[in-house]
Amino acid sequence: MTMLHALPASRTVAHVNRIATAVPEFDVHRAFERFVEDLLGESRERILFRRLASRSGIERRFSTMAPVYDPAGFVTEAGGFYFPGRFPTTAQRMKRFAETAPGLAAEAVAKLDVDPQSVTHLVVASCTGFMAPGLDQVLIAQTGMRPEVERTVVGFMGCYAAVNSLRLAHHIVRSDPAAKVVVVNLEMCTLHFQDTRDLESLLSMMLFGDGASAALVTAEERGLALDDFLSIAIPESGGLITWDIGDTGFDIGLSGEVPRRIQAAMAEEDIRNAPDGLLRGQRPDAYGLYAVHAGGRAILDAVETGLKLGADRLAASRSVLRDFGNMSSATIMFILERLMASPRLSDGPETGLAMAFGPGLACETFRFRRL
């Protein structure tokens, strides 16, 4: 296990003042299940898929593509964006990303209810699409931000990119206390379904949905105060989570070994209890709030078991998984939004720990305080 030291203290503290989220209109979770069952036919794999799908903890996932039912499963549009033996090319998927991603991101920014002319910095993260002019540039034009807004794009980092994005905003506010940073996480995961009958791949695809978040980060003492950030890398695990660009979209590799490795890391004494470790020398119950990336039910179970948390401590993460599935980098922002709106546990500031997992296998974490 490799750990990178937390950031030094600063007199200026960055705060997540507000978070807003948006998802496309079409719930595709049950449609995808039916599609896979029809694809697998009358086989042992179909029975196993149905059993595992019922245990996923997911009830809804959203996409920009409307499911249209027919005897072969579902076709997303008249031309059949997804159809066995005729799945779209990477170019076609990126065209759809360019057509749909800016609108969803702009919806999240609009819900944030921030004067666009007051924004000084924009941080945009996505691992599910590429376009030029970039999503950041298009978003500035669509939302009415000033053209001279400082832009940073966090690309292709996977599910933990929101933590890296917030860390960038944290650095910006520490160096310029007058900064008003908008952080956008936009993921169109359903653009990357693959034409396969491999059960492990189909189960991985069943986890993912589309979503966008926008957060305002400033020095104003309101919302969530961002404390220290910490990166943890599990050695010899680089092949457990992969995200490759192929001729038919981006192809995820998600090993069934991931939950076990995460649980082992969470339980390792040096990782948990070292002064510069995951818990920063504290006991797990020292944190009243936990924001754990909802990568899947098995991931949440692994963290809960490894840290020996109570059954209700990851309730926000499990509820986001149930309602939206895994939206890659946007997911943890949905969880933080729910924690900000949840009933308070005490009158004073409440401490929290956030973590997200992604390629590496790495864990990006930060501590926060709900004011």
C-alpha positions as a Markdown table, in Angstrom:
| # | Residue | x | y | z |
|---|---|---|---|---|
| 1 | Met | 0.0 | 0.0 | 0.0 |
| 2 | Thr | 1.3 | 3.4 | -1.0 |
| 3 | Met | 0.1 | 6.6 | 0.7 |
| 4 | Leu | 0.7 | 10.2 | -0.3 |
| 5 | His | 0.8 | 12.6 | 2.6 |
| 6 | Ala | -2.1 | 14.9 | 3.2 |
| 7 | Leu | -1.9 | 18.5 | 2.2 |
| 8 | Pro | -0.5 | 21.0 | 4.7 |
| 9 | Ala | -2.8 | 23.3 | 6.6 |
| 10 | Ser | -3.7 | 26.7 | 5.3 |
| 11 | Arg | -5.4 | 29.7 | 6.9 |
| 12 | Thr | -7.9 | 29.8 | 4.0 |
| 13 | Val | -10.3 | 26.9 | 4.0 |
| 14 | Ala | -12.3 | 26.0 | 0.9 |
| 15 | His | -16.0 | 25.2 | 1.4 |
| 16 | Val | -18.5 | 23.3 | -0.8 |
| 17 | Asn | -21.3 | 25.8 | -0.5 |
| 18 | Arg | -23.9 | 24.0 | -2.7 |
| 19 | Ile | -24.3 | 20.9 | -4.9 |
| 20 | Ala | -26.8 | 20.4 | -7.6 |
| 21 | Thr | -27.4 | 17.3 | -9.7 |
| 22 | Ala | -29.2 | 16.2 | -12.8 |
| 23 | Val | -29.9 | 12.9 | -14.6 |
| 24 | Pro | -31.5 | 12.2 | -18.1 |
| 25 | Glu | -35.2 | 11.5 | -18.3 |
| 26 | Phe | -35.1 | 7.8 | -19.2 |
| 27 | Asp | -34.9 | 5.1 | -16.6 |
| 28 | Val | -33.2 | 2.2 | -18.4 |
| 29 | His | -32.4 | -0.3 | -15.6 |
| 30 | Arg | -35.2 | -2.8 | -16.1 |
| 31 | Ala | -35.0 | -2.4 | -19.9 |
| 32 | Phe | -31.3 | -3.3 | -19.7 |
| 33 | Glu | -32.0 | -6.3 | -17.6 |
| 34 | Arg | -34.6 | -7.6 | -20.1 |
| 35 | Phe | -32.2 | -6.8 | -23.0 |
| 36 | Val | -29.5 | -9.0 | -21.4 |
| 37 | Glu | -31.9 | -11.8 | -20.6 |
| 38 | Asp | -33.0 | -11.9 | -24.2 |
| 39 | Leu | -29.4 | -11.7 | -25.3 |
| 40 | Leu | -28.4 | -14.7 | -23.2 |
| 41 | Gly | -31.4 | -16.8 | -24.2 |
| 42 | Glu | -32.3 | -20.0 | -22.3 |
| 43 | Ser | -28.9 | -20.5 | -20.7 |
| 44 | Arg | -27.3 | -21.0 | -17.3 |
| 45 | Glu | -25.8 | -17.5 | -17.6 |
| 46 | Arg | -29.3 | -16.0 | -17.9 |
| 47 | Ile | -30.4 | -17.6 | -14.7 |
| 48 | Leu | -27.2 | -16.5 | -12.9 |
| 49 | Phe | -27.5 | -12.9 | -14.3 |
| 50 | Arg | -31.1 | -12.7 | -13.1 |
| 51 | Arg | -30.1 | -13.9 | -9.6 |
| 52 | Leu | -27.2 | -11.5 | -9.3 |
| 53 | Ala | -29.1 | -8.6 | -10.8 |
| 54 | Ser | -31.8 | -9.0 | -8.1 |
| 55 | Arg | -29.0 | -8.5 | -5.5 |
| 56 | Ser | -27.4 | -5.5 | -7.0 |
| 57 | Gly | -29.1 | -2.9 | -4.8 |
| 58 | Ile | -30.0 | -0.9 | -7.9 |
| 59 | Glu | -33.6 | 0.0 | -8.8 |
| 60 | Arg | -33.1 | 2.8 | -11.3 |
| 61 | Arg | -30.5 | 4.0 | -13.7 |
| 62 | Phe | -30.9 | 6.8 | -16.2 |
| 63 | Ser | -29.8 | 7.4 | -19.8 |
| 64 | Thr | -30.3 | 9.9 | -22.6 |
| 65 | Met | -31.6 | 7.0 | -24.8 |
| 66 | Ala | -35.2 | 6.0 | -24.5 |
| 67 | Pro | -35.8 | 2.2 | -24.2 |
| 68 | Val | -38.2 | 1.0 | -26.9 |
| 69 | Tyr | -39.4 | -2.6 | -26.2 |
| 70 | Asp | -39.7 | -5.2 | -28.9 |
| 71 | Pro | -39.4 | -9.0 | -28.9 |
| 72 | Ala | -35.6 | -8.8 | -29.1 |
| 73 | Gly | -35.2 | -6.7 | -26.0 |
| 74 | Phe | -34.9 | -2.9 | -26.2 |
| 75 | Val | -33.7 | -0.6 | -29.0 |
| 76 | Thr | -32.9 | 2.9 | -27.9 |
| 77 | Glu | -34.1 | 4.7 | -31.0 |
| 78 | Ala | -35.6 | 4.0 | -34.4 |
| 79 | Gly | -32.2 | 3.4 | -36.0 |
| 80 | Gly | -31.2 | 1.1 | -33.2 |
| 81 | Phe | -28.2 | 2.7 | -31.4 |
| 82 | Tyr | -27.8 | -0.6 | -29.6 |
| 83 | Phe | -28.8 | -3.8 | -31.3 |
| 84 | Pro | -27.0 | -7.2 | -31.1 |
| 85 | Gly | -24.4 | -7.5 | -33.9 |
| 86 | Arg | -24.8 | -3.8 | -34.7 |
| 87 | Phe | -23.4 | -1.7 | -31.8 |
| 88 | Pro | -22.2 | 1.8 | -32.6 |
| 89 | Thr | -18.6 | 2.8 | -33.3 |
| 90 | Thr | -16.5 | 5.0 | -31.0 |
| 91 | Ala | -17.0 | 7.9 | -33.4 |
| 92 | Gln | -20.8 | 7.5 | -33.2 |
| 93 | Arg | -20.7 | 7.3 | -29.4 |
| 94 | Met | -18.6 | 10.5 | -29.2 |
| 95 | Lys | -21.0 | 12.3 | -31.6 |
| 96 | Arg | -23.8 | 11.4 | -29.2 |
| 97 | Phe | -21.7 | 12.6 | -26.2 |
| 98 | Ala | -21.2 | 16.0 | -27.9 |
| 99 | Glu | -24.9 | 16.2 | -28.6 |
| 100 | Thr | -26.2 | 15.3 | -25.1 |
| 101 | Ala | -23.4 | 16.0 | -22.5 |
| 102 | Pro | -23.4 | 19.8 | -22.6 |
| 103 | Gly | -27.2 | 20.0 | -22.0 |
| 104 | Leu | -27.1 | 17.7 | -19.0 |
| 105 | Ala | -24.1 | 19.6 | -17.5 |
| 106 | Ala | -25.8 | 22.9 | -18.1 |
| 107 | Glu | -28.9 | 21.7 | -16.3 |
| 108 | Ala | -26.8 | 20.8 | -13.2 |
| 109 | Val | -25.1 | 24.3 | -13.3 |
| 110 | Ala | -28.5 | 26.0 | -13.7 |
| 111 | Lys | -29.8 | 24.2 | -10.6 |
| 112 | Leu | -26.8 | 25.5 | -8.7 |
| 113 | Asp | -28.4 | 28.9 | -8.9 |
| 114 | Val | -25.1 | 30.9 | -9.1 |
| 115 | Asp | -24.7 | 34.1 | -11.0 |
| 116 | Pro | -22.6 | 32.9 | -14.0 |
| 117 | Gln | -20.9 | 36.3 | -14.3 |
| 118 | Ser | -19.5 | 35.8 | -10.8 |
| 119 | Val | -17.7 | 32.5 | -11.5 |
| 120 | Thr | -13.9 | 32.9 | -11.7 |
| 121 | His | -12.9 | 29.2 | -12.3 |
| 122 | Leu | -14.5 | 26.2 | -13.9 |
| 123 | Val | -13.3 | 22.6 | -13.3 |
| 124 | Val | -14.9 | 19.9 | -15.5 |
| 125 | Ala | -14.3 | 16.2 | -15.1 |
| 126 | Ser | -15.4 | 13.4 | -17.3 |
| 127 | Cys | -14.1 | 10.0 | -18.3 |
| 128 | Thr | -16.9 | 9.0 | -20.7 |
| 129 | Gly | -16.4 | 11.4 | -23.6 |
| 130 | Phe | -14.1 | 13.6 | -25.6 |
| 131 | Met | -15.0 | 16.6 | -27.8 |
| 132 | Ala | -13.4 | 19.8 | -29.1 |
| 133 | Pro | -14.3 | 22.6 | -28.5 |
| 134 | Gly | -14.3 | 21.0 | -25.1 |
| 135 | Leu | -17.2 | 20.5 | -22.7 |
| 136 | Asp | -15.7 | 23.3 | -20.6 |
| 137 | Gln | -15.8 | 25.8 | -23.5 |
| 138 | Val | -19.3 | 24.8 | -24.6 |
| 139 | Leu | -20.6 | 24.9 | -21.0 |
| 140 | Ile | -19.2 | 28.5 | -20.5 |
| 141 | Ala | -21.1 | 29.6 | -23.7 |
| 142 | Gln | -24.3 | 27.8 | -22.7 |
| 143 | Thr | -24.5 | 29.1 | -19.1 |
| 144 | Gly | -23.4 | 32.7 | -19.7 |
| 145 | Met | -20.1 | 32.5 | -17.8 |
| 146 | Arg | -17.5 | 35.1 | -18.8 |
| 147 | Pro | -15.2 | 33.9 | -21.6 |
| 148 | Glu | -12.1 | 34.6 | -19.5 |
| 149 | Val | -13.1 | 32.1 | -16.8 |
| 150 | Glu | -10.1 | 30.0 | -15.9 |
| 151 | Arg | -10.8 | 26.4 | -17.1 |
| 152 | Thr | -9.3 | 23.1 | -16.1 |
| 153 | Val | -10.4 | 19.7 | -17.4 |
| 154 | Val | -9.8 | 16.5 | -15.5 |
| 155 | Gly | -10.0 | 13.7 | -18.0 |
| 156 | Phe | -10.2 | 9.9 | -18.0 |
| 157 | Met | -9.5 | 9.4 | -14.3 |
| 158 | Gly | -12.5 | 7.3 | -13.7 |
| 159 | Cys | -14.7 | 7.1 | -10.6 |
| 160 | Tyr | -12.5 | 9.1 | -8.2 |
| 161 | Ala | -12.2 | 12.1 | -10.5 |
| 162 | Ala | -14.6 | 14.1 | -8.3 |
| 163 | Val | -12.2 | 14.0 | -5.4 |
| 164 | Asn | -9.4 | 15.2 | -7.6 |
| 165 | Ser | -11.6 | 18.0 | -9.0 |
| 166 | Leu | -12.5 | 19.1 | -5.5 |
| 167 | Arg | -8.8 | 19.1 | -4.6 |
| 168 | Leu | -8.1 | 21.4 | -7.5 |
| 169 | Ala | -10.9 | 23.7 | -6.3 |
| 170 | His | -9.4 | 23.5 | -2.8 |
| 171 | His | -6.0 | 24.6 | -4.1 |
| 172 | Ile | -7.5 | 27.5 | -6.1 |
| 173 | Val | -9.5 | 28.9 | -3.2 |
| 174 | Arg | -6.4 | 28.6 | -0.8 |
| 175 | Ser | -4.4 | 30.6 | -3.3 |
| 176 | Asp | -7.2 | 33.1 | -4.1 |
| 177 | Pro | -9.7 | 33.5 | -1.3 |
| 178 | Ala | -11.9 | 35.6 | -3.6 |
| 179 | Ala | -12.3 | 32.7 | -6.1 |
| 180 | Lys | -15.7 | 31.3 | -7.0 |
| 181 | Val | -15.1 | 27.8 | -8.4 |
| 182 | Val | -17.7 | 25.7 | -10.2 |
| 183 | Val | -16.9 | 22.0 | -10.3 |
| 184 | Val | -18.8 | 19.9 | -12.8 |
| 185 | Asn | -18.7 | 16.1 | -13.0 |
| 186 | Leu | -20.5 | 14.8 | -16.1 |
| 187 | Glu | -20.6 | 11.1 | -17.1 |
| 188 | Met | -22.5 | 9.4 | -19.9 |
| 189 | Cys | -21.7 | 5.8 | -18.9 |
| 190 | Thr | -24.6 | 4.2 | -20.9 |
| 191 | Leu | -22.9 | 5.3 | -24.2 |
| 192 | His | -20.4 | 2.5 | -23.7 |
| 193 | Phe | -22.4 | -0.7 | -23.5 |
| 194 | Gln | -20.6 | -3.5 | -25.4 |
| 195 | Asp | -22.0 | -6.2 | -27.6 |
| 196 | Thr | -21.0 | -9.2 | -25.6 |
| 197 | Arg | -22.4 | -12.3 | -23.9 |
| 198 | Asp | -19.6 | -12.4 | -21.3 |
| 199 | Leu | -21.4 | -12.6 | -18.0 |
| 200 | Glu | -18.8 | -10.6 | -16.0 |
| 201 | Ser | -18.9 | -7.8 | -18.6 |
| 202 | Leu | -22.7 | -7.7 | -18.6 |
| 203 | Leu | -22.8 | -7.5 | -14.8 |
| 204 | Ser | -20.3 | -4.6 | -14.9 |
| 205 | Met | -22.4 | -2.7 | -17.4 |
| 206 | Met | -25.5 | -3.3 | -15.3 |
| 207 | Leu | -24.0 | -1.0 | -12.6 |
| 208 | Phe | -23.7 | 2.2 | -14.6 |
| 209 | Gly | -25.9 | 5.1 | -15.4 |
| 210 | Asp | -25.6 | 8.7 | -16.6 |
| 211 | Gly | -25.5 | 11.8 | -14.3 |
| 212 | Ala | -24.1 | 15.2 | -13.8 |
| 213 | Ser | -23.3 | 17.3 | -10.8 |
| 214 | Ala | -22.3 | 20.9 | -10.2 |
| 215 | Ala | -20.7 | 22.3 | -7.0 |
| 216 | Leu | -19.8 | 25.8 | -5.9 |
| 217 | Val | -16.6 | 26.0 | -3.9 |
| 218 | Thr | -15.5 | 29.2 | -2.2 |
| 219 | Ala | -13.9 | 30.5 | 1.0 |
| 220 | Glu | -17.4 | 31.4 | 2.4 |
| 221 | Glu | -17.9 | 29.5 | 5.6 |
| 222 | Arg | -21.1 | 27.6 | 4.6 |
| 223 | Gly | -21.8 | 24.0 | 3.6 |
| 224 | Leu | -18.9 | 21.5 | 3.8 |
| 225 | Ala | -15.5 | 22.7 | 4.9 |
| 226 | Leu | -12.8 | 20.7 | 3.0 |
| 227 | Asp | -10.0 | 19.6 | 5.2 |
| 228 | Asp | -7.1 | 17.3 | 4.1 |
| 229 | Phe | -6.9 | 15.1 | 1.0 |
| 230 | Leu | -5.1 | 11.8 | 0.9 |
| 231 | Ser | -4.3 | 9.4 | -2.0 |
| 232 | Ile | -3.9 | 5.7 | -1.3 |
| 233 | Ala | -2.7 | 3.2 | -3.9 |
| 234 | Ile | -2.9 | -0.6 | -3.5 |
| 235 | Pro | 0.2 | -2.1 | -5.1 |
| 236 | Glu | 0.1 | -4.7 | -7.9 |
| 237 | Ser | -3.6 | -3.9 | -8.6 |
| 238 | Gly | -3.3 | -1.9 | -11.7 |
| 239 | Gly | -5.2 | -4.5 | -13.8 |
| 240 | Leu | -8.2 | -4.8 | -11.5 |
| 241 | Ile | -10.0 | -1.7 | -12.9 |
| 242 | Thr | -9.3 | -0.7 | -16.5 |
| 243 | Trp | -10.9 | 1.7 | -19.0 |
| 244 | Asp | -9.8 | 1.2 | -22.5 |
| 245 | Ile | -10.7 | 3.0 | -25.7 |
| 246 | Gly | -11.7 | 0.5 | -28.4 |
| 247 | Asp | -13.3 | 0.6 | -31.8 |
| 248 | Thr | -16.8 | 0.3 | -30.3 |
| 249 | Gly | -16.6 | 2.8 | -27.4 |
| 250 | Phe | -14.8 | 2.6 | -24.1 |
| 251 | Asp | -14.5 | -0.9 | -22.6 |
| 252 | Ile | -14.4 | -1.3 | -18.8 |
| 253 | Gly | -12.5 | -4.0 | -17.1 |
| 254 | Leu | -13.8 | -4.6 | -13.5 |
| 255 | Ser | -12.4 | -7.6 | -11.8 |
| 256 | Gly | -14.4 | -9.5 | -9.3 |
| 257 | Glu | -11.3 | -9.3 | -7.1 |
| 258 | Val | -11.9 | -5.6 | -6.5 |
| 259 | Pro | -14.2 | -5.8 | -3.4 |
| 260 | Arg | -11.9 | -8.3 | -1.7 |
| 261 | Arg | -8.8 | -6.1 | -2.2 |
| 262 | Ile | -10.7 | -3.0 | -1.0 |
| 263 | Gln | -11.9 | -4.8 | 2.1 |
| 264 | Ala | -8.4 | -6.0 | 2.9 |
| 265 | Ala | -7.1 | -2.5 | 2.5 |
| 266 | Met | -9.8 | -1.0 | 4.8 |
| 267 | Ala | -8.9 | -3.6 | 7.5 |
| 268 | Glu | -5.1 | -3.2 | 7.3 |
| 269 | Glu | -4.0 | -1.6 | 10.6 |
| 270 | Asp | -1.3 | 0.6 | 9.0 |
| 271 | Ile | -3.9 | 2.0 | 6.5 |
| 272 | Arg | -6.7 | 2.5 | 9.0 |
| 273 | Asn | -4.9 | 3.8 | 12.1 |
| 274 | Ala | -1.6 | 5.4 | 11.1 |
| 275 | Pro | -1.5 | 9.2 | 11.8 |
| 276 | Asp | -1.3 | 9.8 | 8.1 |
| 277 | Gly | -3.5 | 6.9 | 7.1 |
| 278 | Leu | -7.1 | 6.6 | 5.9 |
| 279 | Leu | -8.7 | 7.5 | 9.2 |
| 280 | Arg | -5.9 | 10.0 | 10.1 |
| 281 | Gly | -5.3 | 8.3 | 13.4 |
| 282 | Gln | -9.0 | 8.3 | 14.4 |
| 283 | Arg | -11.4 | 5.5 | 15.1 |
| 284 | Pro | -14.0 | 4.8 | 12.5 |
| 285 | Asp | -16.8 | 6.0 | 14.8 |
| 286 | Ala | -15.0 | 9.4 | 15.1 |
| 287 | Tyr | -16.6 | 10.3 | 11.8 |
| 288 | Gly | -20.3 | 11.1 | 11.9 |
| 289 | Leu | -20.7 | 11.2 | 8.1 |
| 290 | Tyr | -19.4 | 8.8 | 5.5 |
| 291 | Ala | -19.5 | 9.6 | 1.7 |
| 292 | Val | -18.3 | 6.4 | 0.0 |
| 293 | His | -18.4 | 6.1 | -3.8 |
| 294 | Ala | -21.3 | 3.8 | -4.6 |
| 295 | Gly | -19.4 | 1.7 | -7.1 |
| 296 | Gly | -21.7 | -1.3 | -6.4 |
| 297 | Arg | -23.2 | -3.1 | -3.5 |
| 298 | Ala | -20.1 | -5.3 | -3.1 |
| 299 | Ile | -17.9 | -2.2 | -2.9 |
| 300 | Leu | -20.0 | -0.7 | -0.1 |
| 301 | Asp | -20.1 | -4.0 | 1.7 |
| 302 | Ala | -16.3 | -4.2 | 1.5 |
| 303 | Val | -15.8 | -0.8 | 3.0 |
| 304 | Glu | -18.5 | -1.4 | 5.7 |
| 305 | Thr | -16.9 | -4.8 | 6.7 |
| 306 | Gly | -13.3 | -3.6 | 6.5 |
| 307 | Leu | -13.9 | -0.6 | 8.7 |
| 308 | Lys | -16.4 | -2.4 | 10.9 |
| 309 | Leu | -19.0 | 0.3 | 10.4 |
| 310 | Gly | -22.6 | 0.1 | 11.6 |
| 311 | Ala | -25.2 | -1.0 | 9.1 |
| 312 | Asp | -26.6 | 2.5 | 8.7 |
| 313 | Arg | -23.3 | 4.4 | 8.2 |
| 314 | Leu | -23.4 | 4.1 | 4.4 |
| 315 | Ala | -27.1 | 4.8 | 4.1 |
| 316 | Ala | -26.5 | 7.8 | 1.8 |
| 317 | Ser | -24.2 | 5.8 | -0.5 |
| 318 | Arg | -26.7 | 2.9 | -0.7 |
| 319 | Ser | -29.6 | 5.2 | -1.4 |
| 320 | Val | -27.8 | 6.8 | -4.4 |
| 321 | Leu | -26.8 | 3.4 | -5.7 |
| 322 | Arg | -30.5 | 2.4 | -5.5 |
| 323 | Asp | -31.8 | 5.4 | -7.2 |
| 324 | Phe | -29.1 | 6.1 | -9.9 |
| 325 | Gly | -26.6 | 3.2 | -10.0 |
| 326 | Asn | -22.9 | 4.0 | -10.5 |
| 327 | Met | -22.5 | 7.3 | -12.4 |
| 328 | Ser | -18.7 | 7.1 | -12.2 |
| 329 | Ser | -17.2 | 10.4 | -11.0 |
| 330 | Ala | -20.5 | 12.1 | -10.5 |
| 331 | Thr | -21.7 | 9.5 | -7.9 |
| 332 | Ile | -19.9 | 10.8 | -4.8 |
| 333 | Met | -21.2 | 14.3 | -5.5 |
| 334 | Phe | -24.8 | 12.9 | -5.4 |
| 335 | Ile | -23.9 | 11.3 | -2.1 |
| 336 | Leu | -22.5 | 14.6 | -0.6 |
| 337 | Glu | -25.6 | 16.4 | -1.8 |
| 338 | Arg | -27.8 | 14.0 | 0.2 |
| 339 | Leu | -25.5 | 14.2 | 3.3 |
| 340 | Met | -25.8 | 18.0 | 3.1 |
| 341 | Ala | -29.6 | 17.8 | 3.2 |
| 342 | Ser | -29.8 | 15.0 | 5.8 |
| 343 | Pro | -30.9 | 15.7 | 9.4 |
| 344 | Arg | -28.1 | 17.0 | 11.6 |
| 345 | Leu | -26.6 | 14.7 | 14.2 |
| 346 | Ser | -25.4 | 17.5 | 16.5 |
| 347 | Asp | -25.6 | 21.3 | 16.9 |
| 348 | Gly | -21.9 | 21.9 | 16.1 |
| 349 | Pro | -19.8 | 21.0 | 13.0 |
| 350 | Glu | -20.0 | 17.3 | 12.0 |
| 351 | Thr | -16.9 | 15.5 | 10.7 |
| 352 | Gly | -17.0 | 13.4 | 7.7 |
| 353 | Leu | -14.8 | 11.1 | 5.5 |
| 354 | Ala | -15.2 | 10.7 | 1.8 |
| 355 | Met | -13.6 | 8.2 | -0.4 |
| 356 | Ala | -13.8 | 7.0 | -4.0 |
| 357 | Phe | -12.1 | 4.1 | -5.9 |
| 358 | Gly | -10.8 | 3.8 | -9.4 |
| 359 | Pro | -8.1 | 2.6 | -11.7 |
| 360 | Gly | -4.8 | 2.0 | -10.0 |
| 361 | Leu | -6.3 | 0.4 | -7.8 |
| 362 | Ala | -6.4 | 3.7 | -6.0 |
| 363 | Cys | -8.5 | 5.3 | -3.3 |
| 364 | Glu | -8.8 | 9.1 | -3.3 |
| 365 | Thr | -10.1 | 10.5 | 0.1 |
| 366 | Phe | -10.7 | 13.7 | 1.9 |
| 367 | Arg | -12.0 | 14.8 | 5.3 |
| 368 | Phe | -14.8 | 17.4 | 5.6 |
| 369 | Arg | -16.9 | 19.2 | 8.2 |
| 370 | Arg | -20.6 | 19.9 | 7.8 |
| 371 | Leu | -21.1 | 23.4 | 9.3 |
